[in-house]
């Protein structure tokens, strides 16, 4: 198999180990299925459908959705995280997961595997803060303060969409449709819809969407200026994953590199052999961390592999 074919397969494959996009979608879908099952149990135990739905919302959904009232939120602070993974409506989760797949795939392609979860979480967190602030401080929303609550991945999805648009506004969606649709146009359309529906019954939700988009934009701008706001999250996730992993890599210092190889000029130029195993390792690194993470030696080897059609 040629280098170009293998590279295409690796870019298109979203089933590799520890794919964060698939993990996000899986968490949302699994929680949705669990809640659907619990709702069915409530419906079977209560002949009155309205009463069953009310009890289900009060006893189950309320423990995952984030309330607008700060005092209510202080009684269940974990909802700051859980709300962004929970859906109770089929169309709600289908829409969110479809766009998370579309924009998440592009983000995965542009930056590797380690940006999507931090961006998603920052979008959800800023969306929640904006949601509670709106209901607690905007006079038009104050009458609904004690009865309003929010759930769904929309804030995180909007953050991913805004991040992709900031990184590559000219990226084309559905290229077979007359050259494709620029990603900035899709994102702008969603932002305009949120702005247009601010006076609706779901004002807080639309405010959370806009705040999520702002989080994605700020994340990319900070990263372009040299600050990776997701680095601490990734280190924490790696620590959790490797906590009970006997094969985790050692953090011991390399004495040779620290004491003997401080020179900036190389005494010789290495020309490594090109092997399929080495090319696969480089492609995996691109898939996980993005093309920018490659060293000059790895970029040169990848170029030689492409020229030789390995």
NORSULFEN-V922065 format. One record per residue. N is the residue number from 1. PHI is phi in radians with two decimals (NA if undefined). PSI is psi in degrees with one decimal (* if undefined). D_CENTER is the distance of its C-alpha to the mean C-alpha in Angstrom with 1 decimal. Layout:
N_PHI_PSI_D_CENTER, N_PHI_PSI_D_CENTER
//
This chain:
1_NA_134.2_32.3, 2_-1.27_163.5_31.8, 3_-1.06_-44.9_29.1, 4_-1.06_-40.5_27.7, 5_-1.15_-41.5_27.4, 6_-1.15_-40.3_25.7, 7_-1.10_-41.7_23.2, 8_-1.12_-42.9_22.4, 9_-1.08_-41.2_22.0, 10_-1.19_-37.7_19.6, 11_-1.19_-37.5_17.4, 12_-1.44_-17.6_17.6, 13_-1.43_121.8_17.2, 14_-1.92_18.0_14.0, 15_-1.89_11.8_16.0, 16_-1.27_167.3_16.6, 17_-1.05_136.8_16.5, 18_1.02_43.4_13.4, 19_-1.39_114.7_11.0, 20_-1.24_-29.9_7.5, 21_-1.14_-47.6_6.5, 22_-1.08_-38.2_9.8, 23_-1.11_-43.4_9.6, 24_-1.07_-46.8_7.0, 25_-1.10_-41.5_9.3, 26_-1.10_-42.4_12.2, 27_-1.07_-45.0_11.9, 28_-1.08_-44.7_11.9, 29_-1.21_-42.2_14.7, 30_-1.09_-44.9_16.7, 31_-1.11_-37.4_16.8, 32_-1.09_-45.1_17.9, 33_-1.11_-41.2_20.6, 34_-1.08_-44.0_21.8, 35_-1.20_-34.7_22.3, 36_-1.10_-41.3_24.0, 37_-1.10_-44.2_26.4, 38_-1.12_-39.3_27.2, 39_-1.10_-37.5_27.8, 40_-1.12_-38.6_30.2, 41_-1.09_-44.3_32.0, 42_-1.09_-39.9_32.6, 43_-1.15_-37.0_33.8, 44_-1.29_-25.7_36.3, 45_-1.52_-14.5_37.6, 46_-2.19_116.2_38.3, 47_-1.15_-26.9_40.5, 48_-1.50_112.0_39.5, 49_-1.11_-37.9_36.2, 50_-1.16_-43.7_35.7, 51_-1.14_-40.0_36.5, 52_-1.09_-43.3_34.2, 53_-1.15_-39.6_31.2, 54_-1.14_-41.9_32.1, 55_-1.17_-38.8_32.4, 56_-1.07_-45.1_29.1, 57_-1.12_-42.7_27.3, 58_-1.28_-39.3_29.3, 59_-1.61_-20.2_29.2, 60_-2.13_-62.5_25.7, 61_-1.08_-36.7_23.2, 62_-1.10_-20.8_24.3, 63_-1.42_-8.8_23.2, 64_-1.99_-29.9_19.5, 65_-1.44_150.4_19.4, 66_-1.63_127.2_19.6, 67_-1.40_154.0_23.1, 68_-1.32_-31.7_23.9, 69_-1.32_127.9_26.9, 70_-1.11_-39.0_26.3, 71_-1.10_-39.5_29.1, 72_-1.17_-38.1_27.6, 73_-1.15_-36.8_24.2, 74_-1.08_-23.9_26.1, 75_-1.37_-18.5_27.5, 76_-2.55_69.4_24.1, 77_-1.15_-20.3_21.7, 78_-1.10_-18.2_19.2, 79_-1.15_-15.1_18.2, 80_-1.04_-28.2_16.2, 81_-1.78_-42.0_13.5, 82_-1.18_-31.5_14.7, 83_-1.05_-31.8_14.9, 84_-1.41_2.5_11.2, 85_-2.08_5.1_11.4, 86_-2.04_133.4_14.9, 87_-2.36_148.4_16.6, 88_-2.12_-1.9_20.4, 89_-2.11_136.6_21.0, 90_-1.07_-47.2_20.6, 91_-1.19_-31.7_20.1, 92_-1.10_-49.2_17.4, 93_-1.26_-35.0_15.2, 94_-1.08_-45.9_16.2, 95_-1.11_-46.3_15.3, 96_-1.13_-43.6_11.9, 97_-1.25_-31.5_11.1, 98_-1.09_-48.2_13.0, 99_-1.31_-29.2_11.2, 100_-1.12_-39.9_7.6, 101_-1.09_-47.9_9.6, 102_-1.11_-55.4_11.4, 103_-1.28_-34.0_9.1, 104_-1.14_-36.4_6.5, 105_-1.11_-42.7_9.9, 106_-1.15_-43.5_11.2, 107_-1.08_-41.7_8.6, 108_-1.02_-42.0_9.3, 109_-1.19_-35.6_12.8, 110_-1.46_-35.9_13.1, 111_-2.15_-4.2_11.7, 112_1.62_-161.7_11.6, 113_-1.72_-2.4_9.5, 114_-1.94_12.0_9.0, 115_-1.89_-26.5_6.9, 116_-1.18_-40.9_3.3, 117_-1.17_-47.3_3.8, 118_-1.02_-42.6_6.3, 119_-1.12_-44.2_5.2, 120_-1.04_-46.3_3.7, 121_-1.18_-42.9_6.9, 122_-1.08_-40.3_9.0, 123_-1.09_-43.8_8.7, 124_-1.15_-40.2_9.8, 125_-1.18_-47.2_12.3, 126_-1.16_-35.0_13.8, 127_-1.07_-41.2_14.0, 128_-1.16_-42.1_15.9, 129_-1.09_-44.6_18.2, 130_-1.13_-38.2_19.0, 131_-1.08_-50.4_19.7, 132_-1.17_-38.3_22.1, 133_-1.11_-39.9_23.7, 134_-1.10_-45.7_24.5, 135_-1.27_-25.4_26.3, 136_-1.54_-19.4_28.1, 137_-2.18_-17.3_29.3, 138_-1.57_122.8_29.6, 139_-0.99_-35.6_33.0, 140_-1.18_-21.3_32.1, 141_-1.82_-12.4_29.5, 142_-0.98_-37.5_31.6, 143_-1.08_-21.5_33.6, 144_-1.79_12.4_30.5, 145_-1.05_-46.5_29.2, 146_-1.40_-13.8_30.4, 147_-1.93_-2.9_29.3, 148_-1.65_140.2_25.8, 149_-2.59_160.4_22.6, 150_-2.35_146.2_19.1, 151_-2.64_161.1_16.5, 152_2.12_159.0_13.6, 153_-1.59_8.2_10.0, 154_-1.03_-40.7_11.1, 155_-1.09_-44.3_10.4, 156_-1.14_-40.2_6.6, 157_-1.13_-41.1_7.1, 158_-1.12_-34.2_9.6, 159_-1.12_-43.2_7.9, 160_-1.11_-43.0_5.9, 161_-1.08_-44.5_9.4, 162_-1.16_-36.5_11.3, 163_-1.11_-45.0_9.8, 164_-1.09_-43.1_10.9, 165_-1.13_-37.7_14.0, 166_-1.20_-38.5_14.9, 167_-1.25_-45.3_14.6, 168_-2.53_74.9_16.4, 169_-1.09_-23.2_18.0, 170_-1.56_1.3_20.4, 171_-1.05_134.6_18.2, 172_-1.75_127.3_19.8, 173_-1.62_146.1_18.5, 174_0.87_61.0_21.1, 175_-1.07_-19.7_23.4, 176_-1.30_-14.4_26.2, 177_-1.58_82.9_26.7, 178_0.96_43.5_29.1, 179_1.61_-8.6_27.0, 180_1.67_169.5_23.7, 181_-1.95_125.5_22.0, 182_-1.10_139.4_20.5, 183_-1.12_-29.6_16.9, 184_-1.11_-32.1_18.1, 185_-1.19_-40.8_20.4, 186_-1.14_-46.2_17.9, 187_-1.11_-43.2_15.8, 188_-1.08_-37.3_19.2, 189_-1.12_-43.3_20.4, 190_-1.15_-39.5_17.8, 191_-1.14_-38.8_18.4, 192_-1.15_-38.1_22.1, 193_-1.09_-43.7_21.9, 194_-1.08_-41.3_20.3, 195_-1.13_-40.9_23.1, 196_-1.16_-31.4_25.7, 197_-1.72_14.5_24.9, 198_-1.02_-36.0_24.9, 199_-1.37_4.0_28.4, 200_-1.38_-176.4_27.5, 201_-1.16_-26.5_27.4, 202_-1.76_44.4_23.6, 203_-1.01_-44.2_23.8, 204_-1.08_-39.0_21.6, 205_-1.09_-42.6_18.8, 206_-1.20_-34.0_19.1, 207_-1.13_-40.3_19.3, 208_-1.11_-38.0_16.0, 209_-1.06_-46.5_14.4, 210_-1.12_-39.6_16.1, 211_-1.15_-38.1_15.1, 212_-1.07_-43.4_11.4, 213_-1.07_-40.8_12.2, 214_-1.07_-40.4_14.3, 215_-1.08_-43.5_11.7, 216_-1.11_-40.8_9.7, 217_-1.11_-47.0_13.2, 218_-1.14_-36.0_14.5, 219_-1.05_-47.0_11.8, 220_-1.20_-42.4_12.8, 221_-1.05_-44.0_16.5, 222_-1.11_-40.4_16.7, 223_-1.14_-38.6_15.4, 224_-1.16_-22.0_18.0, 225_-1.68_9.0_20.5, 226_1.75_3.9_20.0, 227_-1.97_119.6_18.0, 228_-1.69_100.9_14.7, 229_-1.25_-12.2_13.3, 230_-1.73_-1.0_10.9, 231_-1.08_-43.0_13.9, 232_-1.16_-34.5_15.3, 233_-1.13_-46.1_12.3, 234_-1.11_-38.0_12.3, 235_-1.11_-40.3_16.1, 236_-1.15_-43.0_16.0, 237_-1.10_-42.2_14.0, 238_-1.09_-40.9_16.4, 239_-1.09_-43.3_19.3, 240_-1.12_-42.7_18.5, 241_-1.18_-38.6_18.2, 242_-1.56_1.4_21.4, 243_-1.02_-40.3_23.3, 244_-2.04_27.4_25.3, 245_-1.73_111.1_25.0, 246_-1.23_-14.3_28.5, 247_-1.73_12.2_27.4, 248_-1.12_149.2_25.2, 249_-1.26_147.1_26.2, 250_-1.33_146.8_28.8, 251_-1.77_17.5_28.2, 252_-1.15_148.0_31.9, 253_-1.30_145.6_32.9, 254_-1.56_103.4_34.3, 255_-1.07_-37.8_37.8, 256_-1.05_-46.3_38.6, 257_-1.18_-34.9_35.7, 258_-1.32_-34.0_36.4, 259_-1.88_-30.0_40.2, 260_-2.03_-12.0_41.3, 261_-2.13_54.7_38.8, 262_-1.58_-11.5_38.4, 263_-1.15_140.9_40.0, 264_-1.47_-21.0_38.0, 265_-1.73_130.0_40.2, 266_-1.39_132.1_39.9, 267_-1.20_-16.4_43.5, 268_-2.74_164.0_42.7, 269_-1.84_121.1_40.1, 270_-1.42_138.1_38.5, 271_-2.15_86.8_38.2, 272_-1.20_150.4_36.3, 273_-1.21_145.2_37.1, 274_-1.64_119.3_34.6, 275_-2.22_156.3_33.8, 276_-1.09_-36.5_31.4, 277_-1.08_-43.5_29.9, 278_-1.14_-41.7_29.3, 279_-1.12_-41.0_27.7, 280_-1.08_-39.0_25.4, 281_-1.10_-40.9_24.4, 282_-1.16_-41.4_23.6, 283_-1.12_-37.5_21.5, 284_-1.11_-38.0_19.5, 285_-1.14_-40.1_19.0, 286_-1.09_-42.5_17.8, 287_-1.12_-34.2_15.3, 288_-1.49_-40.9_13.9, 289_-2.11_-6.3_14.4, 290_1.63_159.8_15.3, 291_-1.12_-30.8_18.9, 292_-1.14_-17.0_19.6, 293_-1.40_-8.4_19.7, 294_-1.27_145.1_22.8, 295_-1.38_167.2_26.2, 296_-1.06_-38.1_29.0, 297_-1.11_-41.1_30.7, 298_-1.21_-38.2_27.7, 299_-1.10_-41.5_27.4, 300_-1.13_-42.3_31.2, 301_-1.13_-40.0_31.1, 302_-1.13_-37.9_28.5, 303_-1.15_-42.5_30.7, 304_-1.13_-38.5_33.7, 305_-1.11_-39.2_32.1, 306_-1.15_-42.8_31.3, 307_-1.13_-36.9_34.9, 308_-1.46_-5.9_36.4, 309_0.92_49.0_34.3, 310_-1.12_*_33.8
//
